[in-house]
Amino acid sequence: MIQNTQTNQHQLGALTGASKCDHYYELHFATGEIAHFYVLADGIFRLLIDPEQNFTENRTETIQLTQFDNSAFAKSQVRATNDSLIIHTGNYQIIFGQNPAVISIFDESLHHNRMHQSQPLELSSTRTREFLTENKNEFFYGGGLQNGYFSHRGHKIAIKHDQITGKGGVIMPVPFFWSNAGYGELRNTTAAGTYDFGKTKRGVTVLTHQDAVFDAFYLLGTNPQEILQRYYTLTGKPMLLPKYALGLGHIGNFCTTLWQPSQAKERNASKIGNNYYTRTKDEKAASGKASLNGEENYQFSARALIDRYHAMHFPLSWFVPNYGVQANNQQALSFFNEYALNQDVHPGFWHQSEVELPEKTAFTFTTNEIATKDKAQLQNESQTKRSLVLADSGSTGMQKNAALIFGDVGGNWGNVATQVAGMLGANLSGQPLVGAAVDGLEGGGNAQINVRDFEWKCFTPLLFNFDDQGNFSKNPFAYNRKISDINLAYLKLRQHLTNYLYTLNEQAKTGALIMRPLFSDFPDEPANYTAQFGNEFMLGSDLLIAPITNGREDENGDSRKDNLYLPGKKTMWIDLFTGKKYAGGKVYNNLSFPLWHLPVFVRGGSTFDWGNRDFLLYPQDQSEAVIYNDNSQAAESYNSTTKIFSKTENETLLVTIPPVEGNWENQDVEQPTKLTIMCDSYPDRITIKINDQVVPVEEYGSLDAFNHAREGIFYNTNYGLDEFKQYHKNTQTALQIKLASRDVTTTKIEITVHNFNYGKKVLVHEITSGVLPSPKLPAVDSSKISAHSFELAWPHESAVQIEVNNLLYVGITGKNFTFHELTPNTRYIIRMRYVIGNKVSEWSDLFGVITKHAAKDYAIENIEVTSNCNSEENHPLSYLTDLKLASEWQTRQTVSPEQPLELTFTFEKVEKLSRMVYVPRNIDHNGDPLVVSIAVSTDGEQYTTYADHLQWKADTKNKVVGLRDVRAKKVHLTIYQSSGPIIAAREIIFFRAKR
């Protein structure tokens, strides 16, 4: 390549020499660079190229190098060939090409490359770039919490924190990614970067950082868990949360919030006591001010809100009373902390600078930079209790010191899918402890969105409300009794899952994911690696959650759900609430879910500890469950591991519970055991063995008699989740067994159930019938093909199954069906067959549909924009053209006809335009342009007026200006009048004409 003399930008030259030093290999290149290559451990390698040749090994505080000895390096061997240098360590060969100087990592156990550079490194005084070859079926993950995205193939991501909390925002940038090819790469830098996974050039990944030093750790593993485990070896294992952190939290501002009287009819009114109030920033209109302990008005105090939680029967677990205010009244804070602790609520303290924590502070909410010091200070002040630090942003290694929490604007359906993908991305980037505020921060007012958001977030690591940031209250009882009751039922369900969540947190130390994309447990299904079903996630390996992501309803007003994929052709899935069973490997459609019913599915073979050795089993094939428990103390003086094995074979179920393992110092080892085993019919005989000895256990004919017995067996035909029995009658069948207290550290329990039947008919294959005619070719109306959908029609009212790109879509009836949530500009291969009961026809012939390009494909990127007005610091001018609808630009000052706002947009080249779109802010419309003019220029000097004094309304609608056949290098926008004191916009987008 041509060398840039100003920045000394050049490619790494040919490899000219190498030597083995005391703990690294030294490599020399024709362009003068010297590199150090380290073999740190099995599957952990480091390449360091320092242009200053200082070779500081501890460049950042995030990498833990002291744990590595020299043994892996000492065992490595090196040899040279005619065109390469090969370092052999374990099963890996690290191959340094001589000319060109590219690196490959070859896995001898698989007989192919894990990683291969497509061209030499590009180096300069301001940045480094690495080029990697992409395989055909290779997918990429990591980069931190890239909100709205977790699978990055074909995308370009930024490794830089921004102020955007919605889709496209980078809340936690991590310079680490990994590939399903079996390798990951961690760049040891704090400099900003971009990772281009084949967006600019298909088949090539380009990794760029604004750092003259190239310092990369290569991590090898056969699965995601192994790669993440090696990442934790370098950066630290995820912290284990104290158990109270798994409960419901509340974050608010009880220092400066003001309240004014209101009426029940106002959408944002909150009932406090017997009256209604709204938040206000107008001190003159305010009739009450918030406080910690009632220093102003008790009913508006943090104490009073704790009282309201208890009065509404919502168990509140943790509380931050001073968000956004660096409160300095230590006495008032300590006084509040004491009250909260007496109510079994753990008090937290928000701060963004190093301060002395108030007395009895249980945890802090701070920045990632302060998290380490806060953790040490909390641990020092409470020698026994495990510390907790929450942070609203982070980077490499934050998982060992803090959990990540954040909140979007809220109040819209789009946030659901965005946050699911974002939190999956955080898990895949080494931060499994992540949570998002229920219903966001500032928006709101939609009860359906609020309850649906609360429902799915009960199945995430952290559950909390973020209040006092906007006009709408966010607590779980802010709406009517119907909404409050649903939220309470889900909160009680979450309490049952505490042991499950806690075990997942403990297992995360080994690289296991808490929130998981479908490929984590079903790696053989190609669709799971993409974002096609990215709205769904697994919580551990046993629960699949498919949040309601839009407001589509059926004729009864229930949520309509299409495109719900249950993976695993040999897996049975059970609706957690109704007990209905589904076969895996199918995409289900036309499903209806009432407001109380979140699509949650239990994987066949799962076992849960509902609390206090109350085990719930969904038997299928052979499975093992592990439940971890401890005293939630820093030293973990008490910890235990309970294992439950279940196996179904020849209509016989065997359940085995070995003695509990662990340290039970000063704990009561005498505990009862209860099992609820889901089944479909009454079994013949049940044999119970305690330490290999058969013990007689009486069977009872009523639930009341069973509940009053010390030991017993009961066949329950009205089983269900009691928290939801007001919504759905308990009609599931289950075998319930109760055993008296025994020493669980020495007791082995074996239960054999004969003539056991559960889900036997679910995984039965359909029968192809010659009686059913094969469908004639279905029709696709070309006018109904969009970027994300198309409609398929057939001649007669029928039940059909449709296969799309090898995925089977079921639950489809009628004469047509619309496929949603498709990928733009993608070919879909389709065939169809009729179905009646378990009989199906032959397949139709194959045919194809190509979705259209998305509108954003025609949006012009890299637009330079200038303004004659200053912008707010957290809403910079660059947000106006970043093509992220979650960002928002704001001016600092107002405009007038005498002093209008002047915006100039410069394209990289002369563009043939089709339209300009102004996207208003979505919080309110107190900053929308009302009068605008547009001028265009092809040379950037001479402008022609295109539209003069257009009149716009301040509302939710996008403002579209047609620019058909207009050619421009620059566009000048003049805004003479605004609906408020500032000018604001989510985006101004220019579209080029379609080719």
N, C-alpha and C positions, 0 to 999 in steps of 0.2 A: 504494500500500500504506500501512498505518497505520505511522506512525513510532514507533519504540521510543525513548523519551526518555532511558532509562538508558544505552544503548549508542549512541545516535544512529543506529540502524539505519534505513536508508531506501534507496529506489531513486534511481539517478542521474537527475537532472532533465533537462528538455529542453535541447538544444543551443542556446545563445544567441549564440555568436560564435566566430570562428576567425581566426588570423593565421599567416602563414608567417614564422618567425624564422630565425636564422642556420643552424641544423642540425636543426630540428624544427618541427612545427606545434603551435601552442598553441590548445587548445580550452577554451571556457568553458560552464558548465552552470548551469541555473536554480537548482539546489540549492547553488551556491557552489563546486563543485569546479572545479579547473583540471587539464587533462590535457596531457601532452606526447606527441605521436605522432611516431615516428622511422621514416624509410625508410632502413634500414641498407645493404641490398643487394637484388639481385633476389630476391624471395621471402622476405625477412627483414624483418619490421616489429616495432615495439615500441610498446606503449601503457603509459604510466606515469601513475598517478593517486596523488598523495601528499597526504593530508589536511593535513599540516603545510606543504605547498608548499615543501619543501626541494629536491625533485627531484634527489637524489643519484644520479647516473647509474651510478656504480660501487658498487652496493649490496652486492654479494657478490663473493667472490674467484673464483667459478666461471665468470663470463662474461668473455670476452676481447673488449673493445670497441676496443682500440687499433688493431686491424687494419683497421677500417672508416674509409674517407675519406668525404668529403661528396658524392661524385659522384652516387650514386643519389638522394640527397635533392635535389640541385641540379637533376637532370633531371625530377623529379616535377612534376606540374602539379595545380592545384586549381581547382575550379569549384563554384558553388552552384546548387541548384535550389530550387523552392518548398518542398520538404520534406526536403532532405538536402544534405550537403556531400560532394563526391566528390574523392578524391585519386587521381590516375592515375599509375601507375609501371609501366613495362614492359607486360606483358599484363594487369596487375591493376588493378582499380578498388576502392579501399577506400571504402565508402559508409557515412557516418555519418548515421543517421536523425536528424531534428530532434526529433520528438516522436511516439512514444517514442524515446529516445536509444539506439538499437541499432546494432551494426556488422555489415556484411556485407562479404565479400571476393568479388568477382566476377571470374571468369577469362574474358577476352575470347576466348581461343583455344578454349575449350570452350562458351562462351555459357551458363554457369550459375554459381551460387554455389559456392565452395569451402567457405565457412563463413558461418553466420548466427546471430546472437544472437536468442533467442526473446523475451527481455525485457531491460530495462536492468539494468546491474550493480546488485547489492545491496551497499551499503557500510555499515560501522559502525566503531566505535573498536576492535573486537576481531577483525573478520573481513571478508573480501570473498567474494562469490559471483557466479559468472558462469553464465548460462543459455544453452545452445546447442541449436539445433534439430537433431534426428537425422533422417537420411533413412531410407527404408524398408530399403535394403540396405547400410546403413553399419555398419562394424565399427570397434572401437577397441582400440588396443594401447598398451603403454608402462606408465608408473607404476613402473618398476623391476622387481626380482625379487619378484614376488608369487607365492610358491611354490604350485604347483598350478594356476596360471592364466596364460594369455597372451592370450586373446581375451575382452574385457571387456563386450561388449554385453549389457545386461540385468543387469549386476553393479555392485556398489559396492566400491571399493577404498580402502584407507587409504594415505596418503602419510606414513607415520610408521614408523620402525624399531621392531621389537619383539624379544622374546627367543625367538620361536617359529621353529624351523627346519623344521618340517613343513608340511603343507598349510594354507594360509591365513596362513602367516608372511610378514612383510615384511622380507626380509633386506637389500634394497637399495632404499630408497624414492627415487624420482626424480620430481620435479614436472613431468613431461613426458609427454605422450601424443600420439598421432597417429591419424588416421582414414584409411580407404581412400578417402574423398572427396577426398583430396589436400591435407590441411593437418595441421599439428601445432601444439601450443602448449606452450611452456616457461614455467613460472612462476618468476620470479627471486626465490625466497624460500627460507628455511630453516625456515619455520614449518610445523607439521603441517597436513595437509589430508585431504579425502576427495573422491573423484571418483565421482559417481553417474551411470553410463552407462545411464540409462533404467530402473533398478530401481524407484525410487520412483514415477516418473511416466514412462510409456512415451512415447518420442518426444522426451524432453528430457534433455540432459546437464547436470548441475549440478556445478560445480567450486568447492570451498570451501577456503579457507586461513585459518588463525588469524593473519591479518596485516592490519593496517589499510591498508597500502599495496597497491594493485593494480599489479603490474608483470609484464606478459606479453609474451613474444616469440611472434609468429605466423610459422610456417615453412610455405612452400608448395612443393609438388613433385608431379610426375606419378606418382611411384612411391615405395615405401618408401626406396629407396637415396638418392633426391634429398632427401627430408625428413631422413633421418639425416645426410646429408652437411652439410646446413645446421645441424643440431644440433651436429655436430662443429666447424663453423666458429665457433660461439659458445662451445663448452665444451672444445674440444681433441680432436685425433684420437686414436684408440686407440693405445697403445704397441705397439711391435713386440717380441715376446718374444725373448729369446735362445734359440737352438735347443735348449739343454739343458732348457729349461722344458717342452718338448713330450714329454720322456721321463717315465719313471715316477718319482714322488716318494714320500717317506715322511715322515710327521710323527709324532713321539712324544715321550714324556717320559722322559728318561734322567737325571733329577735326583732325583726323589722316588719313583718306582715301586718297589714291593716285591714279591717273589716268594716263594711257599711251595711245598714239594714237593706233588706230586699224582700221579694215575694216568692212564693213557691212556684209561680208560673215562669219565673226567669230560669232559663236552661242551666245557667252556671251558679244558681243559688244553692247554698249548703245549709242544711238544717242543723243548728247548734242550739241545744236546749229545746225550747218550744218555738223559736223564731228562726227566720231565714236571713242569711247574710251572704254577701259577695265580697271577694277581695277587691281592694282598691289601692291605688297609689296616691290618691288625693287625700292629704291629711285633713283638709277641711271637711270632706264628706265622711270621713271615718268616724265611727262611733265606738270602736274597740280596737285594741292593739294586742297582738300576740305577745306571749311572754313564756318563760320557762316554767315558773312555779305559780303563776297567778299574780305576779307583781302588778300587772295592769288590770286585766279582766280575767278571772279564773277560767271562764268558759272558753276563752280563746288560747289557753295555755297548753303547753306540751303535756303537763300532768292531766289536764282535762281530756285530751285526746286519748291518752292511755286508758282513762276511765271509760271513755266511749267505746273503745275496742272491747273492753271487758263486758260492758253493758250489752253490747251486740253479740257477745259470746264468741268473738274472734280472738283466738290465742295469739297475742303479739309477742314476738321473740326478741327483736332488737330495734333500736330507735336512734336516729340521728336528729337532734333538735335544732341545730344551728347551721344548716347547709347554706353556703354562700355568704356567711357572716363570720369574720374572724372574732368570735365572741371572746371577750377578755374579762368577763365577770366570773372569776374562778369560784367565788363563793356560791353564786346562783347555780352554776353548772354542777358543782359538787352536791348541792342541795337536791337538784333534780336527779342526779345520778343515784343518790341514796333512795329517793322515792321510787325510781324506776326499778332498781334491784329488788326492793321490797315487793314489787308487783310482778317479779319474775320476768322483767324486761331488761335486756342488757343495753346499757346506754353507750352511745358512741359519740365521737367528737370530730367535727370537720375542721380541717385547717390546711393551708397551703404554704406555710412557712414553719420553721422549727420553733416550737413553743413548748412550754411545760404543760403537760396534760393535767386536766382537772382531776381531783381525787376521785377514785372509784370509777374511772373511765374503763369500760370493758374492751373497747376497740376504737379504731380510728378510721376515718374516711379522708384520704389525702391524695397526694400526687405520687406517681411511681418513683420520683427522685427521693422522696422522704420516707418511702415505705420501709426501707431497710432499718433506718434509725427508729422509726415508730415501733417496728416489731421488737427490736432490742429493748426499747424503753418499756413497752408493755410487759415484756417477759421479765424484765428486771424488777418491776413494781409488783408483779404477781408471780411469784416463783412457781406456783403450782398450776395455775390455769393456762391453757393454751392460748396464745395471742392470736388476734385477728386484725388484719389490715385490709381495707378496701381501697381501691384506686380507680380513678376514672380514665386512665390511659396507662400505657405500659410499653415495654419493648422486651428485648432478649433477657430471659432469666427472671422476669417478674413473678413467675409461677411459684418460686420458692419463698417469696416474701408477702405476696398480696393476691387477693382475688380481684377480678376486673368486673366493674359494674358500669353501666352507661344507660342513657335514656335518649330516645329520639323525640321529635316534636310530639307525636302521638295523635290519636283521634282519627286515624285512617287505616284502611285495610292493608295498604301496601307495606306498612311497617312489619306485618307478621312474617311474610315471606322473606323480607329483607333481613330481619333479625334472626330467623332460623338459619339462613345461609351464613350470616356473619358469625353466629356463635359456633356453628360447625367449623368454620374457618379458624376460629380461635382455638378450638380443641385440636384441630389438625396442625396447629402452629405451636403446640406445646403449652397452651394455657387452658386447661380443662375447667378451671374455676371461673365461670363467667355467668353474668346475669344481666337482663335488661328490664328497665322499669315497666311495670304494668301500665299500659295505655300512655306511655311516654311522659313528657314533662309539661309542655305548654298547651297543646291542643286538647281535644276531648269533646265531651258532650254527647257521644253516641254510646248508649248503654249496651247495645249488642256488641260493638267492638270491645268495649271495656270488659265484658264478661268472657268473651271468646279469648281475649288476650290473657286474662287471669287464668283461664282453664289450661292453656297449653304451657304457660310459664310455671305452673305447678309441677311440671315435669322437667324443669331445668335446675341446675345446681343452686341458684340463688333466686329467691322470690321476694320482691319488695315493691313498695309504692314510693313515688317521688313526687312530693306535694309542694304547694305554695310557689310554683314556678310560672303558672299561668292562671287562667280564669276558672278552670274546672278542678274540683276536688278529685283526688285519685284514690282515696281509701276504698276498701272493698265493700263498704256499705253506703257509698255516696249516692247510689240510685235507689230504686224502690225495693220493697221487701223481696220480690221475685228474684231480682238480680243478686241481692245480698245473700239469700238462701243458697243460690247456686254456688256463689263464691265460697261460702262457708262449707258446703259439702266437699268442694275440691280441696279446701285447706285441710279438712279432716282426713281426706284420702291421702294427701301429701304426708301427714303425720304418720299414717300407716307405712308409708314408703321410706321413712327416715333411715331405717337400717339398710335398706337397699341403696339409697343415695350415699350413705356413709361408707358402705363397702366399696362402691364405685370410686369414691374419693381416695380410699386407701389403695385400691388397685391402680389408680392413675399414676402412682409413683413408679410403676413398672412400665409405663408407656401405654397402658390401656386407656381408651377414650371413655369419657362420661357421656357426652352427646356425640352420636356417631352417625355419619352418612351410611347409607344402606350397604355400600361396598365393604364396609368394615367387617360385617358378619356374613355377607353374601358376595364374596370376591369373584365368583365365576360368572356374574351377570354383567355384561358390558354397560347396560344403561345406568347401572348404579354409580358409575364413575363420573357421569355427567351431571348437569344441573337439571335433567329432565324431571326427576322426582326429588328435587332439592328442597321442596316444601315439607317433606317428611323427614323424620329422624328417629334413630333408635336411642333410647335411654338405657345404657348398658346393652346387654345382649338379649334382654327378655321383653322389653316393651317397645312398641312402635307407635309413634305419635304422628298424626296427620292433621295439623291445625286447620281450622276453617280460615281461609285466606281471602274470602270475598263475601259480598252480601247477597249472592244468588239464593233464591228461595223457591220452594215448591208451592203447590196450591194450598197447603196447610200452614204456610209461613215458616216451615222448617228449613234449615240450611241444606242446600243441594250440593252434593259432593260428587264430582267426576274425577277421573284420572287418579284414583287412589290405588297405588301399587302395593301389593303384599308380596314380598320376594320369597324365593325358595320353593321350587316345585314339589319338594317332599316335606314342606313345612306346613303345619296347621296353625292358623291364627284364630284367636278367640277374642271377641269384643269384650273388653273388661267389664262393661256395664250390663250388657244383655246376655252374655254367654253364647251368642251366635257364633258359629264356627265358619271359617273361610279357608279355602285351599290357597296355598301360596303359588307364586309364579303367574299371577293374573292381575290385570288392571281392572278395578271395579268402577262401575259408573251408575248414575241415577240413584245414588244412595241419599237418604234423607236423615238428618240429625237435628232433633229438637234443640232448643237453646241450651238445655242442661247437658246435652250429650256431645262430648268431644270424641272424635274418632281415635280411640286408644285400643291397641290390640296386643294381646299377650301371646308370646311365641310358645308353641307347643313344647313341653318339656321344662317349662319354667317353674321355679320355686321361689316364694317370697317369705320373708320373716315379717309378719304383720305386727310384730312387737311382742317381746316377752315369750319367745319360743312358740309363737302361734303361727304355724307354717301353712302356707296356701300353695297347693300343688296343682299344676296343669299337665298331667303325665302325657308324654309321647316318646316312644323309642327309649333311648338311654340318655340320661343327663345327670349333671352334677351342679349343685349350687354351693356357693361359699358365702358365708355371712361373717363379716368382721365386726368386732365391737371392742370398745375400750372405755376408760373413764373420762375421756375428753380432757385429760390433764396433759401438761407439758411433758412430764416424765413417762406417761403411759404405764404407770405401775401395774395397772390391770388391763389386760387385753385378752381377747379370745377369738378363736376361729371355729365356726360351726360348719360342718359339711353335711349335705343331704344328697344321697344318691337315689335315683329312681330308674327303674327299668321295666318296660312292658314287653312281654314276649308270650306268644301263644295264649292270649287272654288272661295272663297272670301279671299282676303288678307287684314288684318288690321295691319297698322303700327302706333304705338303710340310713340311720343316723349314728355315726361313730361317736365315741366320747369327744367332748369339746377339748380343743387344744388351746394352750396359752398359759398366761400367768394370772392366777385367780387369788392373789394375795388379798386377804381381808375381805373377800367377797363371799356371798351366800351361794354355795354350789348346789344346794337343794332347790331344784326348780321343776315345776310341772311342764308338760309338753302337750301341745294341741296340734292336730293336723286336720286340715280341710282338704280333701282330695276330690277334685272335680271328676264326675263320672256321668255316664248316660243311663245306667240301669242298675238295679239292685244286684249286688254280687252274691255269689253262692256262699262263700266262707271266708273268714278273716282270721289269720293266725298272727299273733303278736308274740315276739320273743324279746326278752330283756336279758342281755348278756348270754345269749344262746339258749336261754331257758324259756319254754312256752309259758305264758301267763294268761290265765282266763280273764277276759274283760267282758262285762255284761253289755248286751245291746238294749237300748231303750226305744220305746215307741213314740215318745213325744220329746219335743225340744226342751220343754220345761223340766222334765225329769232328767234329761241329759245334762242340762246346765247345772242342776243341783247335785250331780254325782261327782265323786272324786275321780273316778275313772269310768269310761263308758264308750259305746259306739252308737252312732245315730245316722240313719240314712235320711238325709234332709232333701225333700222335694221342693222346698221353698227357700232355697239359698239365694243370696244376692248381697250386694254392698248396702248395708243398712243406711249409710249416709244418703243413698239415692233412692230409697224405697218409696219416697213420696212422688218420684217421677216415673219409676218403672217397677212393676210388681215383681217380687222375688219369685222367680219360677225356675231357677237353675237347680240341678240335682248335684248333690255332693255327699260324700262319705266323710263324716266327722268322727274323729277319734280323740279322746282325752285321756292322758296318763297322769297319774299322781306324781308328786314331787319325788325326785331321785337325785343322787349326786351325778350331775351331768358330765363331770370330768372322768367318771369311771363307768358310765352307763352306755352300752350300745343298744340301740333300738332297731329291731327288724320287723317290718309289717308286710305280710303277704296277703294280697287280695286275689281270690280266685274268681274266674268268670268276670274279669274286669273289662269294661267296655267304655271307651271315651274317644269320640271322633272317628270311629272306624269307617263311617260312610263318607267322610269329607274328602279324602284323597283318592276316591274312586275315579278312574278314567272314564271319559265319555265313550259311548259306543257309536261307531259310524253306521248309519242305517241307510240301506239302499232305497227305502221307501221315501225318504226325504229327498226332494230334487236338489241338485246343485244349483246355487244361485247363478242367474245370468249376471253378466258384468254390471256391478253397481255403478252408479253415475256420480260424478263430482261436478258440481256447477262451478265453472271457472270464475263466475262473478262473485262467488262466495269463498274464494281462496284469499286469505290474508297472510300477513307475515307470521301470525301465531295460531291460525285456525283454518279449517276447511270443513265443509259439510258433505257427508256421504249419504246418498239416497238409493233406495231399492224399491221395486214395484209394489210389494204387498206388505200389509201389516204383519210383522213377524218378530219373533225373538231371534236375535242373531249374535254370533261371535265374530269379531273382526280382529285379524292379526295385522299389526302395523310394525314393520321393522322387527319382526320376530317376537313381538310382545302381544299377548292375547288379551283383548279387551272384551269384558263380559258385562252382563246386566243391561244390555241394550235391546230395547223393544221399539216398535213403531215402524215408520217408513223412512226415517232419516235420523242422522246423529251428527252432531258437531263436535269435532275434536278441538280442544283448547290447549293452551300452554305449550304450543309447539315451538320449535326452533326456526328462526327465519332462514330463508334461502337454503332449505334442506329437502332432499328427496326422501319421500316416504313410500316404501313398497308395501302394498296392501293386498289382502285377500279376505274373503268373507264366507261364512257358512251359516245355515239355519240350525236352530236348536229347539228341541222339544224335550223337556225333562232332562234325562241323561243321554239322550240320543241326538246325534248331530249328522248333518249332511256332509257330502264331500265338499272340499274347498272350491271356491270359484277360481278362475284364472287370476294370476297376479297382474296388478296394474300399479301405476305410480302417480304420485302427486308431488309437486315441488312448491313449497311455500314461497311467498314473495319476500323480497328484501324488506327489512325493517326500515322505518322512516329514519332512524338514527344512522343507518348506513349512508345516507345522503347528507347528513349534518356535517358542516365544515369544521374541521378540528384546527387547533393551534392558531386561533385568531388572537391577534394582539389588539388590545383595547386601551384607549386613553380617555381621561376625563378631566374636566376643569374643576371638578369638586373632589374633596377628600372623601375617602371611604372609611367606614368603621373598621377598627383593627381586626375584629373577629369576623368581619364580613367584607373581605377585600374585593377589589375590582376584578381580580382574576377569577373569582367565583361566577362572574356574569357570563363567561363563555367556556366554562370547564365541562359542559355537557353533563353535569350532575344535578339532577332536579332536587336533590336534598340540600344543596348549598343555597345560600342567599347572600346577595350583595345589597349593601345599604350605604347611602351617603350620610355624611355627618351634618350637612346643612340642607335647608330648604331651597326651593327654586321659585322664580317668578318670571313673568314675561320680560321684565327688565333685566334679570339675571338668570337666564335659562341654564339648564344642564346641557353640556356639550359632550357627546360620546362619539369617538371615532374608532371604527372597527377596520383593521387592516388584515387582509388575507395574504397567505404566502405567495399567491399568484393571482392573476386575473381569473375570476370565477364567473361561470354562467349560472345565475341564481334562479331559484323558483319561488322562494318566499322567505320572509322573516317572521319569527314567532316570538312574542313577548310572553313569558310565563310568570304570572303574578305570584307573590308570596302566599303561603297557605295558612298562616296564623290569623291574619286579618288583612284588611285592604287599606290600611292606613299608610299608604306610600305608593299607590299605583299612579302611573302617569295618566293625565287626563287630556292633555293637548300636546301633540308631537308633530315634528316635521322630519322628513327623510331626504337626504341628498346622496348621490352616488358619484364615484370618480373611477375612471379606468387607469389614470396615471398617478393618482395620489396627490395631484396638484389642483386640477380644475374639477369643480363639482357641478352637477346638474340636479336641480330640485326634482325629486320624484313624487313626493307627497307633501302637501303644505297644510299645516295645522289640522291634522287628523284629530277627531274627537273620540276619546275612549271612555268607557265606563269603568268605575272601580268595582269589579266583581270577580268571581272565580274563573271566568272564562279566559282562555288564552287569546291574545290579540294577534291576528294573522294579517300580514301585509303581503299581498301578492307581488312578486318581483319577476314574473315570467319574462324570459328573454332579456333580462337585464344583465349586462356584463359589468363587473366592478372589481377593482383592486381594493377600494376603500368605500365604506358606507358611513355617512355622518348622520347621527341621530340627535335632534334637538328636542328637549322636553321643557315646555313652558310652564306647566302647571301640574301639581300633584294633589292627591286626595288627602295628604297628611303633611306633617312637618319635614318629611324626608322623601327620598326616592328609593324604592326597593324593588328587587326582582329575584326570582329564583334563577332565571336564565333568559338570555336573548340568543336564539338559535337561528343561524342562517343555513338554508338548505340549497345545495346545488341542484341544477336541473338533472333529471334522470337521463341516463345515457340512452 
